[in-house]
């Protein structure tokens, strides 16, 4: 199996930070966009934050549904990627605004943050997940957003509402642990 990371670019303004994070650690990666035909061999997937153009919303969400339903490799959705993961599995999306450094409190042991009770992370979103289906477990909350870190029960699919790639904050631990979980580090 290739140790290449597939990075899905959802037009995040913080995308360059994710790429720099990978490059600083000398991690081999390939960048693709939703709707691309993906034929490369990769060991895991990171879906960035960002936005979905309104005119492509339906086709991009269907592309993600098909992609995630067939994906048995580790997946990490960041911000928008987190919301897409939740949406595909049946969660509701509600208005939930956070911007800047926010403390996230873990409700139980999160596989990507073992032995960690809280992290100070960067947030920048206007919507969040709510009313999670039984197939998704929420592991963390902040004072203003009740769903901050999720995992799909029967798959190695994770999501975080915040931007672990942005700046020198506690969020890097999530990316590093995801890459360890995936066998890259």
N, C-alpha and C positions, 0 to 999 in steps of 0.2 A: 504494500500500500504506500502510495506517495505521502510524504509529509507536507504537501502543499496545502495551504489554507485557501479556500474559496471565499472571497470577500464580495458580498453583494452591495453595490453602491446604490443607495436610495436617495441620492442627492443631498446628503447631509452637509451642513456648513462646517461640521467637525470631522469630515472624512479624512482630511490630510493628517489629523492627529492619530487616527487609527492606522494609517499607512506608516507614519513615522514610528509608531509603537512597534509594529511588526519589523520594520527595517532595522531599528535600533537593536533588536534581538536576533537579527539575521534569519528571519523566518521567511521561507519561500511562500509566495502567495500569487494568486491570480485574481484580477478584478473583473467582475461581470455586472451587468445591469439586469434587473427583472425583465423578463420577456426574451432575454438572450437564450440561445441554444447552448447548453452547457455540456461539453463532451470531455473536458479535462478530468483527470484523476485527482482527487483531493481527499484529505482525511477528515476535514471538518468545515463548517460554514459559519461565517460571521455576517449577519445582515445589519447594515448601518442604520442610523437614524435618518431623518430627512422628511421628505414629503412625496406624496403621490400626486402627479398632475391629474386634475379632475377628469379630463377627457380619457385618461388611461386607467382610471381607478378600477373599473370592473375587470378589464383584461389583466392588470397586474395582480389583483387579489386572486383571480382564478389561476394565474401562473403560480403564485405562491401556494395556493391550496394543492395543486397537483404536485409541485416540487416537495412540499413538506410531507404530504401523504406517502410519498415514495422514499423519503429520506430516512435512512436508518443510521446515519452518521451524526456525530455531535453537531448541534446547531445553537448559536447564541444570537438572539435578537436584541439589538440595542435600540431603545426609545421607539422609533417607528417599527423596527424589526420586532420588538417586544409586543407592541400592539397588534401587529399583523399575526404573530404567533397566537396570541390570545383570541383574536377574531376568527382565525381559521378553525380553532377548536371550540368556538361557540361562546366566548366571553362577550360582554357588552363593552362599548367604548363610550365614556362620558367625559364631559368637560372637566378638566382638572389642571389648573395652571400652577407651574412651579418654574422658577428661574433663579439660577445662582447656586451657591453651595448650600446643600441641604443634608441634614443628618437622617440616615436611613437606619431603622432599628429592625433587627432580625427577630422574627417570632419563633423560629425553630432553626436548626442547623441547616444552612444552605450548602449544597454540595460545592458551590464555587466560592464559598467564604467559610470554610470550616473553622470552628472555634472563634468566630467573630460575632460580637453582639451588635455592633453598629459601625457604620462607615460614614464619612463625610464625603459626599459625591456631588458632581455637577449635574444640575437639572436644567432642561430647557424644553418645556412641552406645554401644550394647551389642552391635551386630552390624555386620558389614562384608562386602564382596564377596570372593570367592575363586574359584579355578578359572574364569577368564574364558574365554569362547568366542573363537574366532579373529576374530570380527567386532568385538570390543572390544579397544582398546589401553589398557594401564595406563601412566600417565606419571609417577606419584609414589608414594612410600611414606613411612611414618613408622617409628619404631623398633618399634612394636607392631602396626601395621596395614599390610599389604603393598599394598593397593589404595586410593589416596587421590584420584586424578584420572584420569578415563577419557574416551575419545571413541569413538563408534561409527564404524567405518571409512568407510562409504559414506553417512553422513548427518551433518548439523551438530548432533549430539546429544552433549552433554557431561554429566559428573557429577563432583561433588566430595564426598568423605566428610565434610568439615568444614563449618563454618558461616561462610562469608565475610561474612555480613551482621551478625554479632555483634561489637559493640564496635569499638574503634579498633585493629584488628590488621591484619596484612598481607593478610588475605583480601579486603579491598575491591578489590584489583587484579583478582581473578577476576571479580567482578561488573562492574566498569568495562570490562574487556576483552570480556566477553560482550556487553555493551550496544554497544560499538564494533563487534564482529564482526557484530552484528545490525543495524547501521546506526542505532541509536537515539542514540548519542553522537557 
